Amino acid sequence: MSTSIRAVKDLKDSLSKEMNGDGSVGGDNSERCTDILGQLDSSPMTLQILTETLVGTVVSKFKKHSDPSVAAKAKALVKKWKQLATQSGLGASTSSGTSSSSSAAKKLLPAVKRRQPQQAKKPTPAAAAAAPVEDIAEWDHLPPLRKNTAKKFHQTFQLSSESLVKGGIHADALKSLTCSRATEVESSCHEFARGVKVAFLTKVRSLTFNLKKNESLRENVLLGATSSETLVKMTTAELATNDKQEERDKLVLKLKDSRRLDWEQANEDKINEMCGIKGELLSASLFTCGRCKSIKTTSTQKQTRSADEPMTVFVLCLNCGNRWKC
């Protein structure tokens, strides 16, 4: 290690000791900091010394020192080293034909922010449809809340523009139709709420959410199959998509089926299949009906008494429907 590098490292260590325990700078050490920064300023500095010692990482923190003179000294020193690192890096890159020195120079002073141009992302169809809507003269007379609501409905209806254009609707006619439908739905929401702001906002949120999810409903409103007056009166179940409605219907049927008193008898085949009861096992039973003397019975057990008592057995005759417990 050369004498210059060792000296700069010693000054770096001394400057680090003047920092607080939490990494911040400031306090009554202004004279000491100014003296160390002055020694660093007068020391001969090269790109190699900056790279190996990384002294700039410590000096950069003193740009926020509570003493303005110390902060100014640190800023001037960092700026000086930045110019040195840039010039040395460019020179090395030009002479050697590589950019290794230049890359190292960029890493010396982390406090210097480097901005890189970001590549523009191509907007998706949904993002393009959700772009800000230009002010339309038809909405100028509306207050700000109702005007913004009309814009939201307009953006929502634009989600169907691509599919409807492919279906044969002219783009210019669809543009005018989208604007008029947004106005009609907003006006119907206002009439439905009767001037109550909370009710108005609740209805708007519900409609915008369901119209975005339900493509068929959105197209029906655009094409006039569903009027705006009917739309605002539709329930949550009616606003849902067909898949969601089918899923809910299945749950309702399953719940109704589970409440049937003859559920076991109606689902006997499914129960036997799940339990692996086949062939001769189907006619076997531990109980005989006292009414018709049939052995085709099913039984279930339930704990109807205290825990230390045996379970109660409920038996059902599949032949005559007689029920008893034992």
C-alpha positions as CSV (number, residue, x, y, z in Angstrom):
1,M,0.0,0.0,0.0
2,S,1.4,3.4,-1.1
3,T,2.0,6.2,1.4
4,S,-0.8,8.4,-0.2
5,I,-3.4,5.7,0.0
6,R,-2.5,5.0,3.6
7,A,-2.7,8.7,4.5
8,V,-6.1,9.1,2.9
9,K,-7.4,6.0,4.7
10,D,-6.2,7.4,8.0
11,L,-7.9,10.7,7.3
12,K,-11.1,8.8,6.3
13,D,-11.0,6.8,9.6
14,S,-10.5,10.0,11.6
15,L,-13.4,11.7,9.8
16,S,-15.6,8.6,10.5
17,K,-14.9,8.9,14.2
18,E,-16.5,12.4,14.2
19,M,-19.9,10.9,13.1
20,N,-22.5,10.1,15.7
21,G,-23.4,6.6,16.7
22,D,-26.5,6.5,14.5
23,G,-24.5,7.6,11.4
24,S,-25.6,11.2,11.5
25,V,-23.3,14.2,11.5
26,G,-23.3,17.4,13.5
27,G,-22.4,18.6,17.0
28,D,-19.4,20.5,18.5
29,N,-16.8,18.9,16.2
30,S,-16.8,21.6,13.6
31,E,-13.2,22.6,14.0
32,R,-12.0,19.0,13.9
33,C,-14.1,18.2,10.8
34,T,-12.9,21.4,9.0
35,D,-9.3,20.5,9.7
36,I,-9.6,16.9,8.4
37,L,-11.5,18.1,5.3
38,G,-8.7,20.7,4.7
39,Q,-6.1,18.0,4.9
40,L,-8.0,15.8,2.4
41,D,-8.3,18.8,0.1
42,S,-4.6,19.4,0.1
43,S,-3.7,15.8,-0.3
44,P,-2.8,14.6,-3.8
45,M,-5.8,12.6,-5.2
46,T,-6.0,10.2,-8.1
47,L,-8.7,7.9,-9.5
48,Q,-6.9,4.9,-8.0
49,I,-6.9,6.5,-4.5
50,L,-10.6,7.3,-4.7
51,T,-11.4,3.8,-5.9
52,E,-9.4,2.0,-3.2
53,T,-10.3,4.1,-0.2
54,L,-13.9,5.1,-1.1
55,V,-13.3,8.2,1.0
56,G,-16.1,10.0,-0.9
57,T,-18.7,7.9,0.8
58,V,-17.8,9.4,4.2
59,V,-17.2,13.0,3.0
60,S,-20.6,13.0,1.2
61,K,-22.4,12.5,4.6
62,F,-20.9,15.7,5.9
63,K,-22.7,17.8,3.3
64,K,-25.6,17.7,5.8
65,H,-23.6,18.9,8.7
66,S,-25.2,21.4,11.1
67,D,-22.3,23.8,10.6
68,P,-22.7,25.6,7.2
69,S,-18.9,26.0,6.8
70,V,-18.3,22.2,7.2
71,A,-21.2,21.4,4.8
72,A,-19.9,23.8,2.2
73,K,-16.4,22.4,2.6
74,A,-17.7,18.8,2.1
75,K,-19.8,19.8,-1.0
76,A,-16.8,21.6,-2.6
77,L,-14.6,18.5,-2.0
78,V,-17.2,16.1,-3.4
79,K,-17.6,18.3,-6.5
80,K,-13.9,18.4,-7.0
81,W,-13.5,14.6,-6.7
82,K,-16.4,14.1,-9.0
83,Q,-14.8,16.1,-11.7
84,L,-11.5,14.3,-11.2
85,A,-13.2,10.9,-11.3
86,T,-15.1,11.8,-14.5
87,Q,-12.0,13.2,-16.3
88,S,-9.8,10.2,-15.3
89,G,-12.5,7.7,-16.2
90,L,-13.1,9.2,-19.6
91,G,-9.3,9.4,-20.2
92,A,-8.9,5.7,-19.3
93,S,-11.8,4.7,-21.4
94,T,-10.5,6.5,-24.5
95,S,-6.9,5.3,-24.2
96,S,-7.7,1.6,-23.4
97,G,-10.9,1.2,-25.4
98,T,-12.8,-0.1,-22.4
99,S,-15.3,1.4,-20.0
100,S,-14.0,-0.3,-16.8
101,S,-12.4,2.8,-15.3
102,S,-15.5,4.9,-16.2
103,S,-17.8,2.4,-14.5
104,A,-15.6,2.5,-11.4
105,A,-15.7,6.2,-11.4
106,K,-19.5,6.2,-11.3
107,K,-19.5,4.2,-8.1
108,L,-17.1,6.4,-6.1
109,L,-19.6,9.0,-5.0
110,P,-22.9,7.5,-4.1
111,A,-24.4,10.9,-3.1
112,V,-24.3,12.0,-6.8
113,K,-27.7,10.9,-8.4
114,R,-27.6,9.6,-11.9
115,R,-30.8,9.5,-13.9
116,Q,-31.3,7.1,-16.8
117,P,-34.0,7.6,-19.4
118,Q,-36.9,5.2,-19.0
119,Q,-38.3,3.4,-22.0
120,A,-41.9,4.3,-22.8
121,K,-44.3,1.4,-22.2
122,K,-46.9,0.6,-24.8
123,P,-50.3,1.1,-23.3
124,T,-52.6,-1.9,-23.1
125,P,-56.2,-1.7,-24.5
126,A,-57.6,-1.5,-21.0
127,A,-55.1,1.3,-20.1
128,A,-55.9,3.2,-23.3
129,A,-59.6,2.9,-22.5
130,A,-59.0,4.2,-19.0
131,A,-57.1,7.3,-20.3
132,P,-58.4,10.7,-19.1
133,V,-61.6,11.8,-20.9
134,E,-61.6,15.1,-22.6
135,D,-64.2,17.6,-21.3
136,I,-67.4,17.3,-23.3
137,A,-69.7,20.3,-23.7
138,E,-72.7,18.2,-22.7
139,W,-71.3,18.0,-19.1
140,D,-70.2,21.7,-18.7
141,H,-73.4,22.6,-16.8
142,L,-72.9,19.7,-14.3
143,P,-71.3,20.3,-10.9
144,P,-67.8,18.8,-10.4
145,L,-68.9,15.6,-8.7
146,R,-71.5,14.7,-11.4
147,K,-69.1,15.7,-14.1
148,N,-66.4,13.4,-12.8
149,T,-69.0,10.6,-12.5
150,A,-70.0,11.0,-16.1
151,K,-66.4,10.7,-17.1
152,K,-66.0,7.5,-15.1
153,F,-69.0,5.9,-16.8
154,H,-67.6,7.1,-20.2
155,Q,-64.3,5.4,-19.4
156,T,-66.1,2.2,-18.4
157,F,-68.2,2.0,-21.6
158,Q,-65.1,2.5,-23.7
159,L,-63.9,-0.9,-22.5
160,S,-66.4,-2.4,-25.0
161,S,-65.3,-0.2,-27.9
162,E,-62.9,-2.7,-29.5
163,S,-65.3,-5.7,-29.4
164,L,-68.3,-3.6,-30.7
165,V,-66.2,-2.1,-33.6
166,K,-65.2,-5.7,-34.6
167,G,-68.9,-6.6,-34.4
168,G,-69.6,-4.0,-37.2
169,I,-70.5,-0.8,-35.3
170,H,-68.9,2.3,-36.8
171,A,-66.3,3.9,-34.6
172,D,-67.7,7.5,-34.8
173,A,-71.2,6.3,-34.1
174,L,-69.9,4.3,-31.1
175,K,-68.0,7.3,-29.8
176,S,-71.2,9.4,-29.7
177,L,-73.2,6.5,-28.3
178,T,-70.7,6.0,-25.4
179,C,-71.0,9.7,-24.5
180,S,-74.8,9.7,-24.5
181,R,-75.1,6.5,-22.5
182,A,-72.6,7.8,-19.8
183,T,-74.8,10.9,-19.5
184,E,-78.0,8.9,-19.2
185,V,-76.6,6.5,-16.5
186,E,-75.2,9.4,-14.5
187,S,-78.5,11.2,-14.7
188,S,-80.4,8.1,-13.6
189,C,-78.1,7.7,-10.6
190,H,-78.7,11.3,-9.6
191,E,-82.5,10.8,-9.8
192,F,-82.3,7.5,-7.9
193,A,-80.3,9.1,-5.1
194,R,-82.7,12.1,-4.9
195,G,-79.9,14.5,-4.0
196,V,-78.4,12.3,-1.2
197,K,-74.6,12.3,-1.8
198,V,-73.9,9.1,0.1
199,A,-76.6,7.2,-1.8
200,F,-75.4,8.7,-5.1
201,L,-71.7,7.6,-4.5
202,T,-72.7,4.2,-3.4
203,K,-74.8,3.5,-6.5
204,V,-72.0,4.9,-8.7
205,R,-69.4,2.6,-7.2
206,S,-71.6,-0.4,-7.5
207,L,-72.5,0.2,-11.1
208,T,-68.9,1.1,-12.2
209,F,-67.5,-2.1,-10.5
210,N,-70.1,-4.4,-12.1
211,L,-70.0,-2.8,-15.5
212,K,-66.3,-3.3,-15.7
213,K,-66.6,-7.0,-14.7
214,N,-69.8,-7.8,-16.7
215,E,-69.1,-7.3,-20.4
216,S,-72.5,-8.5,-21.6
217,L,-74.3,-6.1,-19.3
218,R,-72.1,-3.3,-20.4
219,E,-72.8,-4.0,-24.1
220,N,-76.5,-4.3,-23.4
221,V,-76.6,-0.8,-21.8
222,L,-74.6,0.6,-24.7
223,L,-76.8,-0.9,-27.4
224,G,-80.0,0.1,-25.5
225,A,-81.2,-3.4,-24.6
226,T,-81.0,-2.4,-20.9
227,S,-82.1,1.2,-20.2
228,S,-80.4,3.4,-17.6
229,E,-83.5,3.5,-15.5
230,T,-83.6,-0.3,-15.3
231,L,-79.8,-0.5,-14.7
232,V,-79.9,1.6,-11.5
233,K,-82.8,-0.5,-10.1
234,M,-81.0,-3.8,-10.7
235,T,-80.0,-5.8,-7.6
236,T,-76.4,-7.0,-6.9
237,A,-77.4,-10.5,-8.1
238,E,-78.8,-9.1,-11.4
239,L,-75.7,-7.0,-12.0
240,A,-73.3,-10.0,-11.6
241,T,-71.9,-11.9,-14.5
242,N,-73.5,-15.1,-15.8
243,D,-70.8,-17.2,-14.3
244,K,-71.3,-15.6,-10.9
245,Q,-75.0,-16.0,-11.1
246,E,-74.6,-19.8,-12.0
247,E,-72.2,-20.2,-9.1
248,R,-74.7,-18.5,-6.7
249,D,-77.6,-20.7,-8.0
250,K,-75.6,-23.8,-7.4
251,L,-74.9,-22.8,-3.8
252,V,-78.6,-22.0,-3.3
253,L,-79.7,-25.4,-4.6
254,K,-77.1,-27.1,-2.6
255,L,-78.3,-25.4,0.6
256,K,-81.9,-26.2,-0.1
257,D,-81.0,-29.8,-0.8
258,S,-79.1,-30.1,2.5
259,R,-82.3,-29.0,4.3
260,R,-84.5,-31.8,2.9
261,L,-85.8,-34.3,5.5
262,D,-85.5,-37.1,2.9
263,W,-82.0,-36.1,1.9
264,E,-80.5,-39.4,2.9
265,Q,-83.1,-41.4,1.0
266,A,-82.8,-39.1,-2.1
267,N,-79.0,-39.4,-2.1
268,E,-78.7,-43.0,-1.1
269,D,-76.9,-44.0,-4.3
270,K,-74.3,-41.3,-3.8
271,I,-73.8,-42.2,-0.2
272,N,-73.3,-45.9,-1.0
273,E,-70.9,-45.1,-3.7
274,M,-68.8,-42.8,-1.5
275,C,-68.8,-45.4,1.3
276,G,-67.9,-48.2,-1.1
277,I,-71.1,-50.2,-0.4
278,K,-71.7,-52.4,-3.4
279,G,-73.2,-55.7,-4.4
280,E,-74.5,-57.8,-1.4
281,L,-73.6,-55.1,1.0
282,L,-76.5,-53.0,-0.3
283,S,-79.0,-55.4,1.2
284,A,-77.2,-56.1,4.4
285,S,-78.2,-54.4,7.6
286,L,-77.8,-54.7,11.4
287,F,-81.5,-53.8,12.0
288,T,-84.8,-55.2,11.0
289,C,-87.9,-53.0,10.7
290,G,-90.5,-53.9,13.3
291,R,-93.3,-52.8,10.9
292,C,-92.6,-54.5,7.6
293,K,-89.8,-56.9,8.8
294,S,-87.5,-55.5,6.0
295,I,-83.7,-55.6,6.5
296,K,-83.2,-52.7,4.1
297,T,-82.5,-50.1,6.7
298,T,-79.9,-47.3,7.2
299,S,-78.8,-46.0,10.6
300,T,-76.9,-43.0,12.0
301,Q,-75.5,-42.3,15.4
302,K,-75.7,-39.0,17.4
303,Q,-74.6,-38.0,20.8
304,T,-77.9,-36.8,22.4
305,R,-76.9,-37.4,26.0
306,S,-73.9,-36.6,28.2
307,A,-70.4,-37.5,27.0
308,D,-70.2,-40.6,29.3
309,E,-73.4,-42.1,27.9
310,P,-73.4,-44.2,24.7
311,M,-74.6,-42.6,21.4
312,T,-78.2,-42.9,20.2
313,V,-78.8,-44.9,17.0
314,F,-81.5,-43.6,14.6
315,V,-82.7,-46.2,12.1
316,L,-84.7,-45.6,8.9
317,C,-86.5,-48.4,7.0
318,L,-85.9,-47.9,3.3
319,N,-89.0,-50.1,2.5
320,C,-91.8,-48.4,4.4
321,G,-90.1,-45.3,5.8
322,N,-90.5,-46.3,9.4
323,R,-88.1,-44.5,11.8
324,W,-87.0,-45.5,15.3
325,K,-84.2,-45.1,17.7
326,C,-82.4,-47.6,19.9
